[in-house]
Amino acid sequence: MAKGVLVDLTQCIGCRSCQVACKQWNNLPAVRTSFSGTRDNPLTLSKVTWTKVEHKFLTTKGTKLKFVKRQCMHCLDPACVAACFMGVLKKSPEGPVIVVSDTCIGCYYCQVACPFDVPQYEWIRGKARVRKCRLCFDPGEEYDRLGQNKEPACVKACTTGALKFGDRDALLEEAKRRIGADAKYVNYVYGEKDEGGTSWLYIANVPFAELGFPTAAKGASLFHAFHKAKTG
């Protein structure tokens, strides 16, 4: 059964433990950053930063600071996979969207197609490589956690229980149960159907548009239409 992660943003305290754990497990180097006028550090996802915690200052009903974990959403019908004509990316039955080929030519189609601005590129001696969160799924290789029946590193490191790993269907039921049991939540599970559905599901106590979540696909529908027309 396909796996996923439930993110309860009401429980996130912005400690960045998930961010550090991702770096450590995937052997990603630290990067020097400088003050940018915001609390985000670093500012964006990159080839060496696969997850980050954003700081959102909301002004509705008084200023409130909210934290939002960002990473690849591992879409159920990924626009990046539909856009890649080299077969570099694949949606696995286990849930994660992973890199399965080294034939990347650096066309950036996957980056343009992704509604969440996730895929990044690394260039080594003129050869491109897609870099992003793989949900700690690295079949047969050293960075695989799912294959060892372990939760992703970011989930393992979460100090407050804001992240919960499991079967996506069960997590969706859990999300709706929490919403029904507590009036603080917005009556919406982000990722249930957004962008065709995602493996990462979010619940929150403020509208998702205010937290910067996309409400319409940025080119995804175009690439899906092209892919379906191409494959019949």
One Martini backbone bead per residue (centre of mass of N, CA, C, O) as a GRO file, in nm:
protein
  232
    1MET     BB    1   0.098   0.035   0.020
    2ALA     BB    2   0.085   0.359   0.006
    3LYS     BB    3   0.269   0.614   0.124
    4GLY     BB    4   0.288   0.870   0.394
    5VAL     BB    5   0.230   1.212   0.526
    6LEU     BB    6   0.134   1.378   0.820
    7VAL     BB    7   0.067   1.732   0.870
    8ASP     BB    8   0.059   1.918   1.174
    9LEU     BB    9   0.070   2.262   1.201
   10THR     BB   10  -0.016   2.291   1.511
   11GLN     BB   11   0.268   2.126   1.605
   12CYS     BB   12   0.461   2.321   1.484
   13ILE     BB   13   0.780   2.495   1.608
   14GLY     BB   14   1.040   2.539   1.419
   15CYS     BB   15   1.314   2.356   1.487
   16ARG     BB   16   1.443   2.184   1.233
   17SER     BB   17   1.492   1.875   1.269
   18CYS     BB   18   1.413   1.777   0.985
   19GLN     BB   19   1.631   1.933   0.832
   20VAL     BB   20   1.876   1.799   0.968
   21ALA     BB   21   1.806   1.498   0.917
   22CYS     BB   22   1.816   1.511   0.612
   23LYS     BB   23   2.111   1.585   0.589
   24GLN     BB   24   2.233   1.347   0.743
   25TRP     BB   25   2.113   1.100   0.591
   26ASN     BB   26   2.193   1.227   0.285
   27ASN     BB   27   2.465   1.376   0.287
   28LEU     BB   28   2.426   1.693   0.312
   29PRO     BB   29   2.548   1.990   0.279
   30ALA     BB   30   2.628   2.271   0.403
   31VAL     BB   31   2.531   2.623   0.396
   32ARG     BB   32   2.599   2.945   0.342
   33THR     BB   33   2.440   3.214   0.504
   34SER     BB   34   2.233   3.510   0.506
   35PHE     BB   35   2.080   3.783   0.576
   36SER     BB   36   1.726   3.848   0.441
   37GLY     BB   37   1.473   3.945   0.641
   38THR     BB   38   1.427   3.652   0.734
   39ARG     BB   39   1.378   3.326   0.895
   40ASP     BB   40   1.471   3.184   0.658
   41ASN     BB   41   1.683   2.872   0.659
   42PRO     BB   42   1.686   2.870   0.389
   43LEU     BB   43   1.498   3.008   0.135
   44THR     BB   44   1.535   2.739  -0.040
   45LEU     BB   45   1.533   2.494  -0.227
   46SER     BB   46   1.787   2.244  -0.317
   47LYS     BB   47   2.042   2.027  -0.396
   48VAL     BB   48   2.104   2.041  -0.051
   49THR     BB   49   1.784   2.109   0.003
   50TRP     BB   50   1.490   1.904   0.072
   51THR     BB   51   1.416   2.061   0.339
   52LYS     BB   52   1.193   2.313   0.492
   53VAL     BB   53   1.121   2.587   0.715
   54GLU     BB   54   0.866   2.806   0.719
   55HIS     BB   55   0.789   3.152   0.777
   56LYS     BB   56   0.465   3.279   0.879
   57PHE     BB   57   0.309   3.599   0.862
   58LEU     BB   58   0.000   3.667   1.003
   59THR     BB   59  -0.272   3.928   1.002
   60THR     BB   60  -0.509   3.778   1.080
   61LYS     BB   61  -0.619   3.844   1.381
   62GLY     BB   62  -0.344   3.906   1.401
   63THR     BB   63  -0.027   3.833   1.453
   64LYS     BB   64   0.113   3.525   1.316
   65LEU     BB   65   0.319   3.241   1.364
   66LYS     BB   66   0.405   3.010   1.109
   67PHE     BB   67   0.475   2.668   1.019
   68VAL     BB   68   0.630   2.520   0.711
   69LYS     BB   69   0.676   2.228   0.557
   70ARG     BB   70   0.909   2.150   0.293
   71GLN     BB   71   0.870   1.936  -0.001
   72CYS     BB   72   0.816   1.681  -0.161
   73MET     BB   73   0.481   1.556  -0.239
   74HIS     BB   74   0.434   1.302  -0.399
   75CYS     BB   75   0.252   1.260  -0.630
   76LEU     BB   76   0.016   1.057  -0.778
   77ASP     BB   77   0.036   1.252  -1.055
   78PRO     BB   78   0.316   1.350  -1.181
   79ALA     BB   79   0.433   1.613  -1.365
   80CYS     BB   80   0.735   1.541  -1.383
   81VAL     BB   81   0.695   1.264  -1.517
   82ALA     BB   82   0.532   1.363  -1.765
   83ALA     BB   83   0.768   1.568  -1.863
   84CYS     BB   84   0.971   1.328  -1.881
   85PHE     BB   85   1.137   1.197  -2.177
   86MET     BB   86   1.380   1.017  -2.017
   87GLY     BB   87   1.295   0.858  -1.748
   88VAL     BB   88   1.406   0.966  -1.463
   89LEU     BB   89   1.121   0.962  -1.343
   90LYS     BB   90   0.927   0.790  -1.073
   91LYS     BB   91   0.638   0.629  -0.970
   92SER     BB   92   0.597   0.448  -0.697
   93PRO     BB   93   0.410   0.212  -0.531
   94GLU     BB   94   0.506   0.327  -0.241
   95GLY     BB   95   0.496   0.668  -0.346
   96PRO     BB   96   0.753   0.770  -0.435
   97VAL     BB   97   0.949   1.005  -0.611
   98ILE     BB   98   1.205   0.893  -0.831
   99VAL     BB   99   1.530   0.831  -0.935
  100VAL     BB  100   1.609   0.593  -1.224
  101SER     BB  101   1.806   0.784  -1.399
  102ASP     BB  102   2.111   0.913  -1.590
  103THR     BB  103   1.960   1.079  -1.854
  104CYS     BB  104   1.988   1.361  -1.790
  105ILE     BB  105   1.972   1.697  -1.973
  106GLY     BB  106   1.864   1.967  -1.841
  107CYS     BB  107   1.563   2.090  -1.933
  108TYR     BB  108   1.349   2.163  -1.683
  109TYR     BB  109   1.059   2.040  -1.706
  110CYS     BB  110   1.005   1.944  -1.415
  111GLN     BB  111   1.028   2.224  -1.285
  112VAL     BB  112   0.797   2.360  -1.446
  113ALA     BB  113   0.566   2.147  -1.377
  114CYS     BB  114   0.593   2.196  -1.084
  115PRO     BB  115   0.373   2.335  -0.838
  116PHE     BB  116   0.623   2.332  -0.594
  117ASP     BB  117   0.921   2.387  -0.671
  118VAL     BB  118   1.134   2.130  -0.642
  119PRO     BB  119   1.322   2.064  -0.858
  120GLN     BB  120   1.673   2.012  -0.883
  121TYR     BB  121   2.014   2.091  -0.982
  122GLU     BB  122   2.310   1.902  -1.077
  123TRP     BB  123   2.646   1.976  -1.183
  124ILE     BB  124   2.876   1.731  -1.336
  125ARG     BB  125   3.074   1.769  -1.578
  126GLY     BB  126   2.801   1.851  -1.760
  127LYS     BB  127   2.609   1.678  -1.577
  128ALA     BB  128   2.289   1.602  -1.494
  129ARG     BB  129   2.091   1.619  -1.174
  130VAL     BB  130   1.834   1.525  -0.989
  131ARG     BB  131   1.716   1.699  -0.686
  132LYS     BB  132   1.542   1.542  -0.404
  133CYS     BB  133   1.306   1.422  -0.237
  134ARG     BB  134   1.254   1.047  -0.154
  135LEU     BB  135   1.140   0.945   0.121
  136CYS     BB  136   1.369   0.745   0.193
  137PHE     BB  137   1.390   0.609  -0.110
  138ASP     BB  138   1.659   0.353  -0.188
  139PRO     BB  139   1.678   0.094  -0.358
  140GLY     BB  140   1.954  -0.090  -0.244
  141GLU     BB  141   2.065   0.148  -0.084
  142GLU     BB  142   2.202   0.354   0.171
  143TYR     BB  143   1.924   0.558   0.193
  144ASP     BB  144   1.730   0.338   0.287
  145ARG     BB  145   1.422   0.309   0.485
  146LEU     BB  146   1.164   0.179   0.372
  147GLY     BB  147   1.307  -0.102   0.312
  148GLN     BB  148   1.341  -0.116   0.652
  149ASN     BB  149   1.080  -0.013   0.796
  150LYS     BB  150   1.127   0.302   0.801
  151GLU     BB  151   1.105   0.609   0.873
  152PRO     BB  152   1.162   0.901   0.793
  153ALA     BB  153   1.392   1.117   0.914
  154CYS     BB  154   1.200   1.358   0.971
  155VAL     BB  155   0.996   1.198   1.141
  156LYS     BB  156   1.190   1.087   1.357
  157ALA     BB  157   1.281   1.396   1.450
  158CYS     BB  158   1.017   1.479   1.554
  159THR     BB  159   0.925   1.636   1.867
  160THR     BB  160   0.579   1.676   1.839
  161GLY     BB  161   0.412   1.506   1.609
  162ALA     BB  162   0.365   1.654   1.324
  163LEU     BB  163   0.468   1.377   1.211
  164LYS     BB  164   0.315   1.110   1.007
  165PHE     BB  165   0.362   0.775   0.926
  166GLY     BB  166   0.204   0.589   0.644
  167ASP     BB  167  -0.076   0.510   0.516
  168ARG     BB  168  -0.254   0.717   0.329
  169ASP     BB  169  -0.545   0.630   0.394
  170ALA     BB  170  -0.508   0.642   0.705
  171LEU     BB  171  -0.419   0.941   0.718
  172LEU     BB  172  -0.678   1.059   0.603
  173GLU     BB  173  -0.858   0.961   0.832
  174GLU     BB  174  -0.703   1.103   1.059
  175ALA     BB  175  -0.741   1.391   0.959
  176LYS     BB  176  -1.056   1.388   0.973
  177ARG     BB  177  -1.076   1.320   1.270
  178ARG     BB  178  -0.937   1.574   1.381
  179ILE     BB  179  -1.125   1.780   1.254
  180GLY     BB  180  -1.393   1.665   1.390
  181ALA     BB  181  -1.269   1.698   1.703
  182ASP     BB  182  -1.161   2.003   1.615
  183ALA     BB  183  -1.232   2.347   1.564
  184LYS     BB  184  -0.941   2.462   1.483
  185TYR     BB  185  -0.976   2.342   1.217
  186VAL     BB  186  -0.967   2.327   0.897
  187ASN     BB  187  -1.196   2.194   0.654
  188TYR     BB  188  -0.903   2.059   0.536
  189VAL     BB  189  -0.709   1.849   0.311
  190TYR     BB  190  -0.404   1.880   0.205
  191GLY     BB  191  -0.372   1.646  -0.080
  192GLU     BB  192  -0.617   1.481  -0.148
  193LYS     BB  193  -0.668   1.662  -0.444
  194ASP     BB  194  -0.437   1.823  -0.491
  195GLU     BB  195  -0.283   1.785  -0.782
  196GLY     BB  196  -0.428   1.484  -0.766
  197GLY     BB  197  -0.267   1.430  -0.525
  198THR     BB  198  -0.081   1.343  -0.222
  199SER     BB  199   0.144   1.203   0.011
  200TRP     BB  200   0.117   1.476   0.141
  201LEU     BB  201  -0.053   1.579   0.438
  202TYR     BB  202  -0.256   1.862   0.550
  203ILE     BB  203  -0.311   2.041   0.859
  204ALA     BB  204  -0.498   2.334   0.987
  205ASN     BB  205  -0.587   2.674   1.141
  206VAL     BB  206  -0.545   2.786   0.846
  207PRO     BB  207  -0.550   2.886   0.547
  208PHE     BB  208  -0.357   2.773   0.283
  209ALA     BB  209  -0.323   3.035   0.121
  210GLU     BB  210  -0.176   3.187   0.363
  211LEU     BB  211   0.073   2.962   0.345
  212GLY     BB  212   0.139   2.920   0.016
  213PHE     BB  213  -0.045   2.730  -0.120
  214PRO     BB  214  -0.137   2.594  -0.398
  215THR     BB  215  -0.458   2.618  -0.594
  216ALA     BB  216  -0.298   2.577  -0.871
  217ALA     BB  217  -0.160   2.459  -1.141
  218LYS     BB  218   0.183   2.495  -1.270
  219GLY     BB  219   0.145   2.321  -1.561
  220ALA     BB  220   0.037   2.034  -1.500
  221SER     BB  221  -0.207   2.001  -1.692
  222LEU     BB  222  -0.045   2.028  -1.952
  223PHE     BB  223   0.141   1.777  -1.910
  224HIS     BB  224  -0.083   1.569  -1.874
  225ALA     BB  225  -0.213   1.610  -2.152
  226PHE     BB  226   0.038   1.537  -2.313
  227HIS     BB  227   0.082   1.253  -2.198
  228LYS     BB  228  -0.194   1.132  -2.280
  229ALA     BB  229  -0.166   1.189  -2.584
  230LYS     BB  230   0.100   1.021  -2.622
  231THR     BB  231  -0.019   0.739  -2.480
  232GLY     BB  232  -0.351   0.723  -2.502
   0.00000   0.00000   0.00000
